[in-house]
Every structure is written in structure tokens, then in C-alpha cells.
């Protein structure tokens, strides 16, 4: 059976391709695929995802599956309510377009909210940074992170966007906006969203031609 293996960042560069096709026997599991691509992953602790869901080495594979090998993400090792009368709103996006806060603030406006907190992560000290993502999975992860923050902190609404491609000096690569009845919940929700995006979303950063080391997603 054929399984497509997606590769990103340093793995993509080692292989010279963004994907490889493996012909595996029926009943194969993720571990069998890892053994076949071991020359590509040597020295790296990778996390696996099958059809955009994190999986362990024992997860079964079927013909036509997409197995993604995810090296440590570049976000760094930062740490990681009340019921509301109206449903909370969420927004998530991964894009190669420039990011601005005004549209996100507009998305999270709510008559129940007494606080709106925003965050921008920007390129510093270097002329530019290059970002690469497993875009489909990164979007799903960000949506889940935002939804869980809304529930945990009783937010009225929350939005998060991450830019990929080249991000020049002082330009934002990630933007977050949240609204809540009180400032405490708003600050806590925004902090949780950005910290979890940096630690979990399959997004990689290259600075001065080198991939920035980070954390292995949990």
C-alpha cells in the first residue's frame, strides 16, 4: 500500500523534497514508516501526524494515508470559566499576507466584553525571518487552541493568525486578539493562545539561513 510522507523545514531540506511515497505492507504502523525514512530523521526527535492528527509510533496506517513528520517547532519553550449567555466566536488563519490587528479587534468586539487584549509577535534584530508551516494542520491546531482558551477562560471571542513566508524586520508574524467580560480573563486567554501556538502548531522559523531550534510538540 502507498503512504505519502510529508516533510517540513530541516527534514524537507535533507530529503530534497517536501514529500516521499512509501510502499508499505498491509497492516503497517507508523513505526514501519519511520524505519524506512531513518536517514532523513537521524539526530532529530520528530513528532508524527496521520491525516493531520498527532499520532504515536503504534498508530496504524492505511493506503492513501498522509503521514507528516514534524521536527521541533520554532516557538521556543515558553510555558504554557464562567458561562456566557451567547455563543463565543473564534477565528483562526494561516496566511502569507501581512498581518494587522484592526481586523482581529473588529472580530472579537462584543457587547458583553469589558476588556480586549491584543498581542503581536514581530521580527526583531534581523532583516527578515522565513516561516514555513504544515498549513492545514497548523490551522486545525490554532483553531483548537483558540476554542479551548475561549472555554477555559470564559472569553467572549478570540482570534489568532500566523503569517508564513518572509516576514521583514518589525513586521508581525503572529497576531492574537481576545475579548472577555474582565481584564483578568482577557490577559490569561491571550497568553494561553500565544504560548500554545508557539509550542504546538507545526510552524518553523529560519533565521540567517538556519532553522531555529525549538520544542517538540507534546
C-alpha positions in Angstrom: 0.0 0.0 0.0 1.2 3.5 -0.7 1.5 6.1 2.1 2.6 9.7 1.4 5.1 11.1 3.9 5.1 15.0 4.3 8.4 16.6 5.3 9.0 20.1 6.6 11.8 22.5 7.4 15.1 20.7 8.1 13.6 17.3 7.1 12.5 18.7 3.7 16.0 20.1 3.1 17.6 16.8 4.0 15.4 14.9 1.6 15.5 17.4 -1.1 11.7 17.1 -1.4 8.6 18.0 0.5 7.2 14.5 0.4 8.1 10.9 -0.3 5.9 7.9 -1.2 6.4 4.7 0.7 5.2 1.3 -0.4 4.4 -0.4 2.9 2.8 -3.9 3.6 -0.8 -4.2 4.7 -1.0 -3.8 8.5 1.9 -1.4 8.7 2.1 1.1 11.5 3.9 4.5 11.8 7.0 2.8 13.3 7.4 0.9 10.0 7.4 4.1 8.0 9.9 5.7 10.4 12.3 2.9 9.9 12.2 3.5 6.1 13.0 7.2 6.4 15.5 6.9 9.3 18.4 8.5 7.2 16.3 11.7 7.0 15.4 11.9 10.7 18.7 10.9 12.2 19.6 13.2 15.2 16.1 14.7 15.4 13.2 13.9 17.7 10.2 14.1 15.4 6.5 14.0 16.2 4.2 12.2 13.8 0.8 13.1 12.5 -1.5 10.9 10.5 -4.1 12.7 8.4 -3.4 15.9 10.4 -3.9 14.3 13.8 -0.9 13.8 16.1 -0.1 10.0 16.4 2.4 7.7 18.1 4.6 5.0 16.5 1.9 2.3 17.1 -0.8 4.1 15.0 -2.0 2.0 12.1 -1.5 3.2 8.5 -3.8 2.6 5.6 -3.4 3.0 1.9 -3.7 6.7 0.9 -2.9 8.0 4.4 -0.8 11.1 4.8 1.9 10.8 7.4 3.6 14.0 8.4 7.0 14.1 10.2 7.2 17.2 12.4 10.6 18.4 13.7 10.7 20.6 16.8 8.7 23.7 16.2 10.4 27.1 16.3 8.2 28.7 19.0 10.6 28.2 21.9 10.0 26.6 25.3 7.6 29.2 26.9 5.1 27.8 29.4 2.1 27.0 28.7 -14.9 29.9 33.4 -17.8 31.4 33.5 -20.9 30.5 31.4 -21.9 33.2 28.8 -25.4 33.9 27.5 -24.3 34.0 23.9 -22.0 31.5 22.0 -18.3 32.5 21.8 -16.8 33.3 18.5 -13.4 32.1 17.2 -11.3 32.9 14.2 -8.0 31.3 13.0 -5.9 31.8 9.9 -2.5 30.8 8.4 -1.6 33.2 5.6 1.2 34.6 3.6 -0.3 38.1 3.7 0.8 40.8 6.1 -1.0 40.8 9.5 -2.8 43.7 11.1 -4.6 44.0 14.4 -7.6 46.1 13.4 -9.4 43.3 11.6 -8.9 41.0 14.6 -10.1 43.6 17.1 -13.2 44.0 15.0 -13.8 40.2 15.0 -13.7 40.0 18.8 -15.8 43.1 19.6 -18.8 42.0 21.8 -21.3 44.0 23.9 -20.6 41.6 26.8 -16.9 42.4 26.8 -15.3 44.9 29.2 -11.8 44.1 28.0 -10.0 43.5 24.7 -6.4 42.2 24.8 -4.1 42.0 21.8 -0.7 40.6 21.0 1.7 40.9 18.1 4.9 38.9 17.7 7.3 40.8 15.4 10.6 40.2 13.7 13.4 41.7 15.7 17.1 42.4 15.2 17.4 40.7 11.8 16.4 41.9 8.3 13.8 39.2 8.0 12.6 35.8 9.1 11.3 33.0 7.0 8.4 30.9 8.2 7.2 27.5 7.0 4.2 25.6 8.1 2.3 22.4 7.7 -0.5 24.8 6.9 -3.5 22.5 7.1 -2.6 21.0 10.4 -1.3 24.4 11.8 -4.7 25.9 11.1 -6.5 23.0 12.8 -4.2 23.3 15.8 -4.7 27.0 16.1 -8.5 26.6 15.9 -8.4 24.0 18.7 -6.2 26.2 20.8 -8.4 29.2 20.4 -11.6 27.2 21.1 -10.1 25.7 24.3 -9.0 29.1 25.5 -12.5 30.5 25.0 -14.0 27.7 27.0 -11.3 27.7 29.8 -11.3 31.5 30.4 -14.9 32.4 29.6 -13.9 34.6 26.6 -16.5 36.4 24.5 -14.4 35.8 21.4 -10.9 35.1 20.3 -8.9 35.3 17.1 -5.4 34.3 16.1 -3.4 34.5 12.8 0.0 33.3 11.8 2.0 34.5 8.8 4.2 32.2 6.7 6.8 33.1 4.1 9.2 36.0 4.6 8.4 38.5 7.4 10.6 41.6 7.4 12.0 43.4 10.4 9.4 44.9 12.8 6.6 43.2 10.9 4.3 40.8 12.8 4.4 37.0 12.3 1.6 36.2 14.7 -1.4 38.2 16.0 -3.9 37.4 18.7 -7.0 39.3 19.9 -9.4 38.3 22.7 -12.4 39.8 24.4 -13.8 39.0 27.8 -16.0 40.5 30.5 -13.0 41.3 32.7 -9.3 42.1 32.0 -8.0 39.1 34.0 -9.7 36.6 31.8 -8.7 38.5 28.7 -5.0 38.6 29.6 -5.0 35.0 30.6 -6.7 33.9 27.5 -4.4 35.8 25.2 -1.3 34.5 27.0 -2.5 30.9 26.7 -3.3 31.2 23.0 0.1 32.6 22.0 2.1 30.3 24.3 0.3 27.2 22.9 0.6 28.3 19.3 4.4 28.7 19.8 4.7 25.3 21.4 2.2 23.2 19.4 1.5 24.5 16.0 3.7 22.9 13.3 5.4 26.1 12.2 9.1 26.5 11.7 11.3 29.6 11.6 14.6 30.2 9.6 16.9 33.0 10.7 20.1 33.9 8.8 19.7 30.7 6.8 19.4 28.3 9.8 16.3 26.7 11.2 15.7 27.9 14.7 15.7 25.2 17.3 12.6 24.9 19.4 10.4 22.4 21.2 8.9 19.0 20.3 5.1 19.3 20.3 3.5 17.4 23.2 
